Amino acid sequence: MLLAAPSTGSGLTLDAVMRQTVDHNPEIQQAKLRLEQATGRRIEMRSIAYPDAVLGVVLGDQGGHRAGQDANQPFGFGYGGVTQALFNAAIPATFRRSDLEVLIAQQELNIAMTNQLHDARSAFYTAVYNRDLNRIRSEQFNRLEQNATAQSQRYQSGLVTRSISVGAEVQAGALQPQVESSDRSYHAAALKIVEAMGQDLGPSAVLPEPAGELKYAAINVDLPKEVNRTLQRRPDLELARLVIRAAKEDERILGAAYYPTVNLTASGEYIPVTGVRRLQSQGSPRRSDDTISSEIRVGGAYTWRVIDNGQTYGAVKRQRSAREINELMLRKMEQDVPREMARINRDFEAIAAKQQLLSTAAGAAAQNAATIQENLEKGIVSQLEYRQVENASLEIQSDLLALAYQQKMAQAEWDRVTGRYFRFSEARGQNMP
């Protein structure tokens, strides 16, 4: 995971934003709950192979008049039954499918965390960029305002024409909306940080102030190696593969209806007392034939549905079609990965080329500013020329900051595309700096 440069003062670091997002983000919390649901679903699906036991108790009162017996005779007995599957073709596929249910929920959690962490990280970089950009633009605006005031005084003294004075005012006025825009963007990004961290957004909420600054750092990418690594570990690709495997198991479960099922059954009744009699319903002349006694019955049950009528075949065919659609989508996603990574790598190269040019221009601007300042002290150049050089230097600083911001955003996008948000155990040399 990439972090911004460490702050020299107090403030909210990117590492703290990431931790708070993982712990309190609502989307991540919902994904964690869905993982718990999947764990319960696995237990439910596996119950097909476990014994099915039934226990019960019956209480009652037997009434009527018999010779030598009371008119009312209370009774009670217990009964129970157990059914155990001996052969069911759906059991192995169901066990594998139940494991995939949890794995799918885990990958959905990974995707939710990736998306939310990426959004929080992007918002953090945006807030830092607009904060520093606002500072640079404010300094530039103050210089332009001073220049406009100086030109107005020179115009009143008759040293310059009115067009020069008006041009200086227009130049300062054109920069003010940019200062206000960067300030609004900063607060909007700070609000997104709070949302990502799952904090209170009520009227009394305090927006955090991000710490650190954006600095450009050289990047070297081994694109073929990174592409192969990404195809193996990106969460959405892993999820797609798991969905396909789950579809295959669902197809096997549906197809298991073609095969017979064999169950072992055992049931029994326990009569705690003797002398309880049934009503004579079979016409037996002996009263002893009506006496209820404890018994245990053990046997087997065999079921085989020979005639399908298209029900099982249609369900299997529908599931097979869904699996093939998912396989096509996975193949398309895998083909998009190299193109997407190549695009980001080209962005890295373009940013590096611009950075080199701007660094050269920044050095020349700094040297020129020093020369102009010496000449200003000697009275060789005017205040206008000095301020113009300062404004040019500030413009270059703004461009350098924008390049650092673009690089950090490209790095965040690279980590999202390559699935690096969950590879904290890797050596740092394998990660982007």
C-alpha positions as CSV (number, residue, x, y, z in Angstrom):
1,M,0.0,0.0,0.0
2,L,1.3,3.4,-0.9
3,L,1.6,6.2,1.6
4,A,2.2,9.9,1.2
5,A,5.4,11.5,2.4
6,P,5.5,11.7,6.2
7,S,4.2,14.9,7.7
8,T,6.4,17.1,9.8
9,G,3.5,18.3,11.8
10,S,0.2,17.0,13.1
11,G,-2.6,15.9,10.8
12,L,-4.4,12.9,9.4
13,T,-2.0,10.6,7.6
14,L,-2.9,8.3,4.8
15,D,-2.1,5.2,6.9
16,A,-4.7,6.4,9.5
17,V,-7.3,7.0,6.8
18,M,-6.8,3.4,5.5
19,R,-7.1,1.9,9.0
20,Q,-10.3,3.9,9.8
21,T,-11.8,3.0,6.4
22,V,-11.2,-0.7,7.0
23,D,-12.7,-0.5,10.5
24,H,-15.7,1.7,10.0
25,N,-16.6,2.1,6.3
26,P,-20.3,1.1,5.9
27,E,-19.8,-0.8,2.6
28,I,-17.0,-2.8,4.1
29,Q,-19.1,-3.6,7.1
30,Q,-21.9,-4.8,4.9
31,A,-19.5,-7.1,3.0
32,K,-18.2,-8.5,6.3
33,L,-21.8,-9.3,7.3
34,R,-22.4,-11.0,3.9
35,L,-19.4,-13.2,4.7
36,E,-21.0,-14.3,7.9
37,Q,-24.2,-15.1,6.0
38,A,-22.1,-17.2,3.6
39,T,-20.7,-19.1,6.5
40,G,-24.2,-20.0,7.7
41,R,-25.2,-20.9,4.2
42,R,-22.3,-23.3,4.0
43,I,-23.6,-25.1,7.2
44,E,-27.1,-25.2,5.7
45,M,-25.9,-26.6,2.4
46,R,-23.8,-29.3,4.0
47,S,-26.8,-30.6,6.1
48,I,-27.8,-32.7,3.1
49,A,-25.2,-35.3,4.2
50,Y,-25.9,-35.2,7.9
51,P,-28.4,-37.4,9.7
52,D,-32.0,-36.1,9.9
53,A,-33.4,-36.9,13.4
54,V,-36.9,-36.4,14.7
55,L,-37.8,-36.7,18.4
56,G,-41.3,-36.3,19.9
57,V,-43.4,-36.9,22.9
58,V,-47.2,-37.6,23.0
59,L,-49.3,-37.2,26.1
60,G,-52.9,-37.9,26.5
61,D,-55.8,-39.5,28.5
62,Q,-57.6,-42.6,27.4
63,G,-61.2,-42.6,28.5
64,G,-64.1,-45.1,28.4
65,H,-65.5,-47.9,30.5
66,R,-63.8,-51.3,30.6
67,A,-64.2,-54.0,33.1
68,G,-61.7,-53.7,35.9
69,Q,-60.2,-50.4,34.6
70,D,-60.6,-46.8,35.6
71,A,-62.8,-44.6,33.4
72,N,-59.8,-42.2,32.7
73,Q,-56.3,-43.6,32.1
74,P,-53.5,-41.0,31.4
75,F,-50.7,-42.2,29.1
76,G,-47.6,-40.9,27.4
77,F,-45.0,-42.3,25.0
78,G,-42.0,-41.0,23.0
79,Y,-41.1,-41.6,19.4
80,G,-38.1,-40.9,17.2
81,G,-36.7,-41.4,13.8
82,V,-33.3,-41.1,12.0
83,T,-32.7,-40.9,8.3
84,Q,-29.1,-41.0,7.0
85,A,-28.2,-40.7,3.3
86,L,-26.1,-43.6,2.2
87,F,-25.8,-42.6,-1.5
88,N,-26.6,-39.2,-3.0
89,A,-24.8,-38.0,-6.1
90,A,-25.3,-34.3,-5.0
91,I,-23.4,-34.6,-1.7
92,P,-19.8,-34.2,-3.1
93,A,-20.8,-31.3,-5.3
94,T,-22.8,-29.7,-2.5
95,F,-19.8,-29.8,-0.2
96,R,-17.5,-28.1,-2.8
97,R,-20.2,-25.6,-3.6
98,S,-20.6,-24.7,0.1
99,D,-16.9,-24.0,0.3
100,L,-17.1,-21.8,-2.8
101,E,-20.0,-19.9,-1.1
102,V,-17.6,-18.6,1.6
103,L,-14.7,-18.0,-0.9
104,I,-17.0,-15.9,-3.1
105,A,-18.1,-13.8,-0.1
106,Q,-14.4,-13.4,0.8
107,Q,-13.6,-12.1,-2.6
108,E,-16.6,-9.8,-2.6
109,L,-15.2,-8.4,0.7
110,N,-11.9,-7.9,-1.0
111,I,-13.5,-6.1,-3.8
112,A,-15.4,-3.8,-1.5
113,M,-12.3,-3.1,0.5
114,T,-10.3,-2.4,-2.7
115,N,-12.9,0.1,-4.0
116,Q,-13.4,1.9,-0.7
117,L,-9.6,2.1,0.1
118,H,-9.0,3.3,-3.4
119,D,-11.6,6.0,-3.1
120,A,-10.3,7.1,0.3
121,R,-6.7,7.2,-1.0
122,S,-7.7,9.2,-4.1
123,A,-9.6,11.6,-1.9
124,F,-6.6,12.0,0.4
125,Y,-4.3,12.8,-2.6
126,T,-6.8,15.2,-4.0
127,A,-7.1,17.0,-0.6
128,V,-3.3,17.3,-0.3
129,Y,-3.0,18.5,-3.8
130,N,-5.7,21.2,-3.6
131,R,-4.4,22.3,-0.2
132,D,-0.9,22.9,-1.6
133,L,-2.2,24.3,-4.9
134,N,-4.4,26.7,-3.0
135,R,-1.3,27.9,-1.1
136,I,0.7,28.4,-4.3
137,R,-2.1,30.2,-6.0
138,S,-2.7,32.4,-3.0
139,E,0.9,33.4,-3.0
140,Q,0.7,34.1,-6.7
141,F,-2.5,36.0,-6.3
142,N,-0.9,38.2,-3.6
143,R,2.0,39.0,-5.9
144,L,-0.4,39.8,-8.8
145,E,-2.4,42.0,-6.5
146,Q,0.7,43.8,-5.4
147,N,1.7,44.2,-9.1
148,A,-1.8,45.6,-9.9
149,T,-1.5,48.1,-7.0
150,A,2.0,49.1,-8.1
151,Q,0.9,49.5,-11.8
152,S,-2.1,51.6,-10.7
153,Q,0.2,53.9,-8.8
154,R,2.6,54.1,-11.7
155,Y,-0.3,55.0,-14.0
156,Q,-1.5,57.7,-11.6
157,S,2.1,59.0,-11.7
158,G,2.1,59.0,-15.5
159,L,4.9,56.4,-15.8
160,V,2.8,53.8,-17.6
161,T,-0.3,53.7,-19.8
162,R,-3.8,52.8,-18.6
163,S,-3.7,49.5,-20.6
164,I,-0.8,48.2,-18.5
165,S,-2.6,49.1,-15.2
166,V,-5.8,47.5,-16.4
167,G,-4.0,44.4,-17.7
168,A,-2.4,43.9,-14.2
169,E,-5.8,44.1,-12.6
170,V,-7.3,41.6,-15.0
171,Q,-4.4,39.2,-14.5
172,A,-5.0,39.3,-10.7
173,G,-8.8,39.0,-11.0
174,A,-8.5,36.0,-13.3
175,L,-6.6,34.1,-10.7
176,Q,-9.0,34.7,-7.8
177,P,-11.6,32.2,-9.1
178,Q,-8.9,29.5,-9.4
179,V,-8.0,30.1,-5.7
180,E,-11.6,29.7,-4.7
181,S,-12.0,26.6,-6.9
182,S,-9.0,24.9,-5.3
183,D,-10.4,25.7,-1.8
184,R,-13.8,24.2,-2.7
185,S,-12.1,21.1,-4.2
186,Y,-10.0,20.7,-1.0
187,H,-13.1,20.7,1.3
188,A,-15.0,18.4,-1.1
189,A,-12.1,15.9,-0.9
190,A,-11.9,16.2,2.9
191,L,-15.6,15.4,3.0
192,K,-15.1,12.3,0.9
193,I,-12.3,11.2,3.4
194,V,-14.8,11.5,6.2
195,E,-17.4,9.5,4.3
196,A,-14.9,6.8,3.5
197,M,-13.8,6.5,7.2
198,G,-17.5,6.2,8.2
199,Q,-17.3,9.1,10.6
200,D,-20.1,11.4,11.7
201,L,-21.2,13.9,9.0
202,G,-23.6,16.0,11.1
203,P,-23.6,19.7,11.5
204,S,-20.9,19.6,14.2
205,A,-18.6,17.3,12.2
206,V,-15.0,18.5,11.8
207,L,-13.3,17.9,8.5
208,P,-9.8,16.4,8.9
209,E,-6.7,18.1,7.7
210,P,-4.5,15.7,5.7
211,A,-0.8,15.5,6.6
212,G,2.2,15.2,4.3
213,E,2.9,16.4,0.8
214,L,3.0,15.0,-2.7
215,K,6.5,14.3,-4.1
216,Y,7.4,12.9,-7.4
217,A,9.4,9.6,-7.3
218,A,10.9,7.7,-10.3
219,I,9.1,4.5,-11.2
220,N,10.3,1.4,-13.0
221,V,7.7,-1.1,-14.1
222,D,8.4,-4.6,-15.5
223,L,5.1,-4.7,-17.5
224,P,5.1,-8.4,-18.6
225,K,5.9,-9.6,-15.1
226,E,3.3,-7.4,-13.5
227,V,0.6,-8.5,-16.0
228,N,1.2,-12.1,-15.2
229,R,1.1,-11.4,-11.5
230,T,-2.1,-9.3,-11.8
231,L,-3.9,-12.0,-13.8
232,Q,-3.4,-14.4,-10.8
233,R,-4.3,-12.2,-7.9
234,R,-6.7,-9.4,-8.8
235,P,-9.8,-9.8,-6.6
236,D,-12.4,-9.4,-9.3
237,L,-10.7,-12.0,-11.5
238,E,-10.5,-14.4,-8.6
239,L,-14.2,-13.8,-7.9
240,A,-15.1,-14.4,-11.5
241,R,-13.2,-17.7,-11.5
242,L,-14.9,-18.7,-8.2
243,V,-18.4,-17.9,-9.7
244,I,-17.6,-20.2,-12.7
245,R,-16.5,-23.0,-10.4
246,A,-19.7,-22.5,-8.3
247,A,-21.8,-22.6,-11.5
248,K,-20.1,-26.0,-12.4
249,E,-21.0,-27.4,-9.0
250,D,-24.5,-26.1,-9.2
251,E,-24.8,-27.9,-12.6
252,R,-23.6,-31.1,-11.0
253,I,-26.0,-30.7,-8.1
254,L,-28.9,-30.3,-10.6
255,G,-27.7,-33.3,-12.6
256,A,-27.6,-35.5,-9.5
257,A,-31.4,-35.9,-9.9
258,Y,-30.6,-38.4,-12.7
259,Y,-29.1,-40.8,-10.1
260,P,-30.8,-42.8,-7.4
261,T,-30.7,-42.0,-3.7
262,V,-30.4,-44.5,-0.9
263,N,-31.2,-43.6,2.7
264,L,-30.9,-45.6,5.9
265,T,-34.0,-45.1,8.1
266,A,-34.6,-46.0,11.7
267,S,-37.6,-45.2,13.9
268,G,-39.0,-46.4,17.1
269,E,-41.5,-45.8,19.9
270,Y,-41.0,-46.0,23.6
271,I,-43.9,-46.8,25.9
272,P,-43.0,-46.1,29.6
273,V,-46.1,-48.0,30.9
274,T,-48.0,-51.1,30.0
275,G,-51.6,-51.7,29.7
276,V,-52.4,-48.9,27.3
277,R,-54.6,-50.3,24.6
278,R,-55.6,-49.3,21.1
279,L,-59.2,-49.2,20.0
280,Q,-60.2,-52.4,18.3
281,S,-60.0,-51.5,14.6
282,Q,-58.9,-54.9,13.1
283,G,-61.6,-57.0,14.7
284,S,-59.2,-59.2,16.8
285,P,-61.1,-61.3,19.3
286,R,-58.2,-61.1,21.8
287,R,-57.7,-58.0,24.0
288,S,-53.9,-58.7,24.2
289,D,-53.7,-57.9,20.5
290,D,-54.6,-54.2,21.2
291,T,-51.9,-53.6,23.8
292,I,-49.3,-50.9,22.8
293,S,-45.6,-51.8,23.4
294,S,-42.2,-50.3,22.6
295,E,-40.7,-51.0,19.2
296,I,-37.8,-50.2,16.9
297,R,-37.9,-50.3,13.1
298,V,-34.8,-50.2,10.9
299,G,-34.7,-50.3,7.1
300,G,-33.7,-48.6,3.9
301,A,-35.3,-46.3,1.4
302,Y,-34.5,-46.3,-2.3
303,T,-35.7,-43.5,-4.7
304,W,-34.9,-43.2,-8.4
305,R,-36.9,-41.0,-10.7
306,V,-36.6,-42.5,-14.1
307,I,-38.9,-40.2,-16.1
308,D,-37.5,-36.6,-16.2
309,N,-40.1,-34.8,-18.3
310,G,-37.5,-32.1,-19.0
311,Q,-37.4,-30.7,-15.5
312,T,-33.9,-31.8,-14.6
313,Y,-32.6,-31.5,-18.2
314,G,-33.9,-28.0,-18.6
315,A,-32.4,-26.8,-15.2
316,V,-29.0,-28.3,-16.1
317,K,-29.0,-26.7,-19.5
318,R,-30.0,-23.3,-18.1
319,Q,-27.2,-23.5,-15.5
320,R,-24.7,-24.6,-18.2
321,S,-25.6,-21.5,-20.3
322,A,-25.1,-19.2,-17.3
323,R,-21.6,-20.7,-16.6
324,E,-20.6,-20.3,-20.3
325,I,-21.6,-16.6,-20.1
326,N,-19.5,-16.1,-17.0
327,E,-16.6,-17.8,-18.8
328,L,-16.9,-15.4,-21.7
329,M,-17.0,-12.4,-19.3
330,L,-13.9,-13.7,-17.5
331,R,-12.0,-14.1,-20.8
332,K,-12.9,-10.5,-21.7
333,M,-11.7,-9.2,-18.3
334,E,-8.4,-11.1,-18.6
335,Q,-7.9,-9.5,-22.1
336,D,-8.6,-6.0,-20.7
337,V,-6.0,-6.3,-18.0
338,P,-2.9,-6.0,-20.2
339,R,-4.4,-3.0,-22.1
340,E,-5.3,-1.2,-18.9
341,M,-1.9,-1.7,-17.3
342,A,-0.2,-0.6,-20.5
343,R,-2.2,2.6,-20.5
344,I,-1.2,3.4,-16.9
345,N,2.4,2.6,-17.8
346,R,2.3,5.1,-20.7
347,D,0.9,7.6,-18.2
348,F,3.9,7.0,-16.0
349,E,6.3,7.5,-18.9
350,A,4.5,10.7,-20.0
351,I,4.6,12.1,-16.4
352,A,8.3,11.3,-16.2
353,A,9.1,13.1,-19.4
354,K,7.1,16.2,-18.3
355,Q,8.8,16.0,-14.9
356,Q,12.2,16.1,-16.5
357,L,11.4,19.1,-18.6
358,L,9.8,21.0,-15.7
359,S,12.7,20.2,-13.4
360,T,15.0,21.8,-16.0
361,A,12.7,24.8,-16.3
362,A,12.4,25.1,-12.6
363,G,16.2,25.3,-12.2
364,A,16.4,27.9,-15.0
365,A,13.5,29.9,-13.4
366,A,15.2,29.9,-10.0
367,Q,18.5,31.1,-11.5
368,N,16.7,33.7,-13.5
369,A,14.8,34.9,-10.4
370,A,18.1,35.2,-8.5
371,T,19.6,37.3,-11.3
372,I,16.6,39.5,-11.6
373,Q,16.6,40.1,-7.8
374,E,20.3,41.2,-8.0
375,N,19.5,43.5,-10.9
376,L,16.5,44.9,-9.0
377,E,18.7,45.8,-6.1
378,K,21.0,47.6,-8.5
379,G,18.1,49.4,-10.1
380,I,18.7,47.7,-13.5
381,V,15.2,46.1,-13.8
382,S,11.8,47.2,-12.7
383,Q,9.4,45.7,-10.1
384,L,7.2,44.5,-12.9
385,E,9.9,42.3,-14.4
386,Y,10.7,40.9,-11.0
387,R,7.1,40.0,-10.3
388,Q,6.7,38.5,-13.8
389,V,9.7,36.2,-13.1
390,E,8.2,35.3,-9.7
391,N,4.9,34.5,-11.3
392,A,6.6,32.3,-13.8
393,S,8.4,30.5,-11.0
394,L,5.1,29.9,-9.2
395,E,3.5,28.6,-12.4
396,I,6.3,26.0,-12.7
397,Q,5.8,25.1,-9.0
398,S,2.1,24.6,-9.7
399,D,2.8,22.4,-12.7
400,L,5.3,20.3,-10.7
401,L,2.7,19.8,-8.0
402,A,0.2,18.8,-10.6
403,L,2.6,16.2,-12.0
404,A,3.2,14.8,-8.5
405,Y,-0.5,14.6,-8.0
406,Q,-1.1,12.9,-11.3
407,Q,1.7,10.4,-10.5
408,K,0.1,9.6,-7.1
409,M,-3.3,9.1,-8.7
410,A,-1.7,6.9,-11.4
411,Q,0.0,4.9,-8.6
412,A,-3.3,4.4,-6.8
413,E,-5.0,3.3,-10.0
414,W,-2.0,0.9,-10.7
415,D,-2.5,-0.6,-7.2
416,R,-6.2,-1.0,-7.8
417,V,-5.7,-2.6,-11.3
418,T,-2.9,-5.0,-10.0
419,G,-4.7,-5.9,-6.8
420,R,-1.9,-4.7,-4.5
421,Y,-4.2,-3.4,-1.8
422,F,-4.2,-6.8,-0.2
423,R,-0.5,-7.7,-0.6
424,F,0.9,-6.1,2.5
425,S,3.2,-9.1,3.1
426,E,5.2,-8.6,-0.1
427,A,8.6,-7.0,0.0
428,R,8.4,-3.3,-0.4
429,G,10.8,-3.5,-3.3
430,Q,8.1,-5.3,-5.3
431,N,5.7,-2.5,-4.7
432,M,5.5,1.0,-6.1
433,P,7.5,3.5,-4.0
